[in-house]
Amino acid sequence: MNRTIVISALLAMSSLSACEKPATVYVPVAPAAVPGPAGPQGATGSQGAQGMTGSEGMTGNRGVQGNQGNDGNKGETGRPGDATTVVVVPAAPSTPAN
């Protein structure tokens, strides 16, 4: 039985040592750039060219016709006349222009 344990141990060691372990690679971190102080302000730029005028817009849609209005209030009944007769004379026909 002692041989079995020794053989098992040797077999386990050989199988573990046969595995290839990848080497750990450490990538160095690049130092972060620290911004320096701000420089002096530059000169003012020149005025740009004027843009083009836009095109005229389209005519809008025609509106919808409104609803009919409400009926007005009914007036009071008139007073009776004083029996005066009014005669309306028709106007004289106008003369044609030459």
KOLPA-863041 format. One record per residue (C-alpha): residue number from 1; residue in three letters; x, y, z. Coordinates in Angstrom, 2 decimals. Example, Ala and Ser with C-alpha at 12.3 -4.5 7.8 and 13.67 -1.06 7.14 Angstrom:
<rs>
R_1_ALA_12.30_-4.50_7.80
R_2_SER_13.67_-1.06_7.14
</rs>
This chain:
<rs>
R_1_MET_0.00_0.00_0.00
R_2_ASN_2.94_2.31_0.64
R_3_ARG_3.95_1.96_-2.99
R_4_THR_0.50_3.04_-4.13
R_5_ILE_0.67_6.27_-2.14
R_6_VAL_4.19_7.03_-3.37
R_7_ILE_3.27_6.29_-6.98
R_8_SER_0.12_8.44_-6.70
R_9_ALA_2.14_11.31_-5.24
R_10_LEU_4.76_11.08_-8.01
R_11_LEU_2.07_10.93_-10.67
R_12_ALA_0.32_13.99_-9.20
R_13_MET_3.59_15.95_-9.04
R_14_SER_4.53_15.11_-12.58
R_15_SER_1.09_16.01_-13.92
R_16_LEU_1.12_19.35_-12.10
R_17_SER_4.66_20.19_-13.16
R_18_ALA_3.82_19.38_-16.79
R_19_CYS_1.32_22.29_-16.91
R_20_GLU_2.76_25.43_-18.36
R_21_LYS_1.94_28.48_-16.29
R_22_PRO_1.84_31.70_-18.29
R_23_ALA_4.17_34.36_-17.01
R_24_THR_2.45_37.40_-15.52
R_25_VAL_3.22_40.51_-17.53
R_26_TYR_2.96_43.86_-15.78
R_27_VAL_2.44_46.79_-18.13
R_28_PRO_3.90_49.99_-16.70
R_29_VAL_1.39_52.82_-16.41
R_30_ALA_2.28_55.91_-18.39
R_31_PRO_2.53_59.00_-16.20
R_32_ALA_-0.49_61.30_-16.49
R_33_ALA_0.19_64.64_-18.15
R_34_VAL_-0.37_67.54_-15.79
R_35_PRO_-1.52_70.72_-17.54
R_36_GLY_0.61_73.78_-16.99
R_37_PRO_-0.59_77.33_-16.38
R_38_ALA_-2.72_79.04_-19.01
R_39_GLY_-0.94_81.25_-21.51
R_40_PRO_-1.85_84.83_-22.45
R_41_GLN_-5.04_85.47_-24.40
R_42_GLY_-4.67_85.68_-28.16
R_43_ALA_-5.67_88.54_-30.44
R_44_THR_-9.32_89.07_-31.38
R_45_GLY_-10.30_87.50_-34.70
R_46_SER_-11.61_89.43_-37.69
R_47_GLN_-15.33_89.91_-38.42
R_48_GLY_-16.86_87.10_-40.48
R_49_ALA_-18.71_87.62_-43.76
R_50_GLN_-22.47_88.24_-43.64
R_51_GLY_-24.58_85.18_-44.34
R_52_MET_-27.04_84.80_-47.20
R_53_THR_-30.65_85.95_-46.89
R_54_GLY_-33.13_83.12_-46.47
R_55_SER_-35.84_82.33_-49.01
R_56_GLU_-39.40_83.60_-48.62
R_57_GLY_-41.78_81.32_-46.78
R_58_MET_-44.79_79.56_-48.27
R_59_THR_-48.34_80.96_-48.05
R_60_GLY_-50.26_79.54_-45.10
R_61_ASN_-53.35_77.37_-45.33
R_62_ARG_-56.76_79.01_-45.63
R_63_GLY_-58.79_79.08_-42.43
R_64_VAL_-62.07_77.26_-41.86
R_65_GLN_-65.36_79.19_-42.21
R_66_GLY_-66.82_80.18_-38.86
R_67_ASN_-70.16_79.07_-37.41
R_68_GLN_-73.36_81.11_-37.81
R_69_GLY_-73.91_83.67_-35.07
R_70_ASN_-76.72_83.64_-32.50
R_71_ASP_-80.10_85.26_-33.26
R_72_GLY_-80.56_88.73_-31.78
R_73_ASN_-83.10_89.66_-29.10
R_74_LYS_-86.64_90.47_-30.26
R_75_GLY_-87.50_94.19_-30.20
R_76_GLU_-90.48_95.85_-28.52
R_77_THR_-93.72_96.36_-30.39
R_78_GLY_-93.99_99.80_-32.03
R_79_ARG_-96.40_102.58_-31.00
R_80_PRO_-99.37_103.33_-33.18
R_81_GLY_-98.99_106.20_-35.67
R_82_ASP_-100.80_109.59_-35.49
R_83_ALA_-102.66_109.08_-38.81
R_84_THR_-100.21_111.17_-40.86
R_85_THR_-99.87_110.06_-44.46
R_86_VAL_-96.47_110.30_-46.07
R_87_VAL_-96.28_110.39_-49.87
R_88_VAL_-92.96_109.43_-51.47
R_89_VAL_-92.46_110.86_-54.95
R_90_PRO_-90.17_108.86_-57.25
R_91_ALA_-87.07_110.66_-58.48
R_92_ALA_-87.06_112.10_-61.99
R_93_PRO_-85.21_109.96_-64.53
R_94_SER_-81.71_111.21_-65.17
R_95_THR_-80.70_112.36_-68.63
R_96_PRO_-78.18_110.18_-70.41
R_97_ALA_-74.68_111.57_-70.68
R_98_ASN_-73.27_112.01_-74.16
</rs>
